[in-house]
């Protein structure tokens, strides 16, 4: 069946599509020493409850260490930030631990601008903590000394 020129002309003009809310997708991968939840898309007022449910389910099933892989995250607003802080506290209250891994630059910026970096644990924090344990006299907030011949 072919359309005539007259039928095509009678079709309504195509409108500009509205932006589509990408939503949030959470993929769970259980490991021997914990679980990784990979968050893809946007975390905001509408999608933050999904993270809460996923973290609670991990804790309910006995998972003690939860890593949130945030590399595929494309958007985070203040409600998303609040969800990360809540999830961190929820895990700690249950005797577990939650870490934010692979933070996108926009999330680093949000943590810095809001002064909330200290309320969550990131993979970078873990590296600095392990360095502090390995090198006496170095605290988690201290950078390793510069190599000989280089300025600190």
C-alpha positions, 0 to 999 in steps of 0.5 A: 500500500502506497501513500499518495501525495495528497495523503502525505500532505494531510499528515500532521507535521512532525513536532519536536520530540520532548526530551525523554527522562532517561530514568535510572537503571541499577544492575546488581553484581554479587561478588565474593566480598560484596556487591556492586550496584552499577547505576546508569542514567539519572538519579533525581527526585523520581529515581532516588527511591530505586537506590534506597530499595536496592541498598536495602535489598543488599543489606537484607540479604546479608551483603556487608560491602556495597560498591556503587559504580557510578561511571555510567551515571549521566545526571545527579541532582541534590536529591540524588546526592541525598540518596547517596548520603542516606545509603552510606548511613543506612549501610553503616547502621546495618554494620556494613559499608558503602563506597562510591566508585568511578565518580563522574566529574559532575558528581565530584563537583557536586560533592565539592560545592556542597561540602558533603564529600566527607559524608560519603566514602569513595574509592579514592578515600579508600586508597588514601586510607590504605596508604596511611596505614602502609606509611606510618606518620601519614594521615588519610588526608595527607598526600604521599611525598613528592619524588626526589627532585620534584616540588611537592 
